[in-house]
Amino acid sequence: MKYDNTARKTQSEENKKRIIRAASALIGERGFDNVSVSDITEAAGVSKGAFYIHFRSKEDLVESMINLTFTGVKNSSDGKTVYESVALFLINSVEEIEKSGIKMAQKWFSDSVTGSLFGRKKLAYDLGHIAEVIKDKCGDRAREVSEKIVSAYYGALNLWCFTGGEIDPNKIMRSYVDGELKEILI
C-alpha cells in the first residue's frame, strides 16, 4: 500500500503561508532588524523547525516574499505592449510595496544602500525584468534604459520613505508613466 502524504504536504504549505503572513505583518510594523525568527514563528504559531524547513534564514524568507509579490506583478503585464508592460510593472510594484508598509520599504532601501544580498537581489530583479521586457525595442541600450526607468521607480519610493509617507509614490509613478516613460518607450 502506497503512503499518501497529501495531508502532510497541505499542512506544510499552510505553515509556509502562515510564516509569510506573520513575517509581513511584523516587519511592516517593526522593521526588518527588529523582528527575529522567534518572533515570526511565535506569531505564525509554528515551530522554528517548521520555519527552517521552508527558509534558510530571515533574509531568505524576505527574498521569498519579494519573489511571490513581484512574480504576480510581473505576470500581470504579460501579453501587453512594451510600454504597457513596463508601466503596469512600475505602478503595480509601487502599490505592492506601499501595501507592505513603509518600514518594510525603508528596510529594503537600507539594504540597497549597504549593498546587502537582499538589496542587491531586489535591484537585480527589477533591472533584469525591465531590460528583458524592453530588449527588442531598445536593443543594445536595454540595460541603460532599464537603469533610467528603475532610477525613477526607486526615486518615487525613496521620497515616500524619506518623508515618512508624506509624499505619495503612486502619484509620482503615475506621472512618470504618463510622461517620461511614454516618451522613452512609445
N, C-alpha and C positions, 0 to 999 in steps of 0.2 A: 504494500500500500504506500502510495506516494504522500509525503508530508505536504500539507497546504499551509504555507506561511503568509497567506493574504492578510489575515488579521494583524499579524506582527508588522508587516510592511505598512499597512494602513496606520497603525499606531505610531510607527517611526516617522512617517510623513507628517502626521498630526503634531508630533513633538517638534519637528523641524519648523513647522509653521508657527507654533506657539513661541518658540525661541526667537524667531524673526520678528513676530509682532511685539514681544516683550522688549527685545533689544531696540526696536524702532521707537517705541514709546519712551523707554528710559533714556536713550541717547538724545532724543528730541527734547526731553525735559531737562536733563542734567548735563549733556555734553559727553562726548566720547571718553575723555580722560577721567570722568567722574563716575563711570559705570564699570563694574567688574563682571567677570564671567559668573561669579557667585550671585551678584545682583540679578543678572539676566536669568539664570536658572531658577532662582527663587521666584521671580515674577512670573516665569513661564510654568512653574510647577513641575519641573523636570530635574533629573539628577545631572551632576556635572558629566557623568559618563555619557548621558544622552546628548549633551552639548558636543562632546568631543567625538561622538560617532559621526556627526554632521559637519563639524568645523574644527580646523586645526587650532584656531585662535580667535580672539575677538576681532582682529583685523580681517581674518578670513571670512568671518560672519558678515562684517560690513561690506566686504567686496561682493559677497553673495547677494546682499540686499541691493547693492548698486546694480548688479547684473540682472536681477529679477525685475527691478523697476525699469531700467533703461532698455532691456530687451523688448518689453511691451511697448515702450515709446518708439523704439526703432521699428518694430513690426507694424505699427500703426501708419507708417509712411510708405510702406511697400506699395508698388504699383502706381505711384504718383510721378509727376514731372520732377526734375531735379530741384527746381525752386520749391515746389510744394513739399517734397520730401524733407529738405533741409529746414524749411520754415516750420513744418509740423514737429520735427525733432526738437528744434530750439524752443518753441512755445510749450510743447508738452513736457519737455525736460525741466524748464523753469517751473512749471506748475507742480510737477512731482517733487522737485527739490523744496519748493515752498511748503508743500504739504508735509514734508518730513520734518520741518521746523528749522528755525534759524540757528539753533545750537548745533544741529547736525551739519548744516551748511557751513557754519563757522569752523567746525572741526575739519571739514573737507578742505576749506581754504587754508587752514593752518597746516594741514598735511601737505597740501600742494606747495606751499611756500618753503617748507622744510625739506621737501624732496622725499618724503616718506614713500614707502611702497604703495600705500593707499592712494595718496595724491597722484603719484606717477601713473598708476593704473587707470584712474579716472580720466586723467588728461589723455593718455594714450588711447583709451576707449573713444573719447569724443573726437579727437583728431582723426583717428583711423576710420571711424564711421563716416564722418563728413567727407573726408578725402575719397573714400570708396564711392559714395553717392555722386560726387561731382567729377570723378576722374574722366569720364567720357566727354563731359562738357569743357573741362579745364585742362585736360591733358597733363603735360609736364608741370603745370602750375598748380595742380590739385593740392599738393601739400601746402604751398604758400597761401593759397586762397583759403584752405581749411583753417590755417593758423589765424588769419584775419577774422574769419567767422567765429571761431572759438574765443578769440580775444573779446569780441563784442558780447558773446554769451557769458563769459566769465566776468566781464566788466559789470553787466547788469546785476548779476548775483552778488558780486563783491560789494557794490554800492548798497545793496539790501543788507548785507551782513555788517558792513562798516557803520551804517546808520541805525543799527538795531531794529530794522524793519520799517523805518520811516519812508524809505523810497520803495516804490512798487516795481519789482523786477519784471512783472508781466507787462506793465505799461511800456517800460523801456524796450523790452524784447519785441513787442508787437510793433512799436515804432521802427525799430531796426529792420524787422522783417518786411514791413511795408515800404521802407525807403531804401537803405543801403543794400540790403540783401537782394532786393528785387533788381537793383542796378547791376549787381555783380553776376547774378545767375539768369537773368532774362535777356 
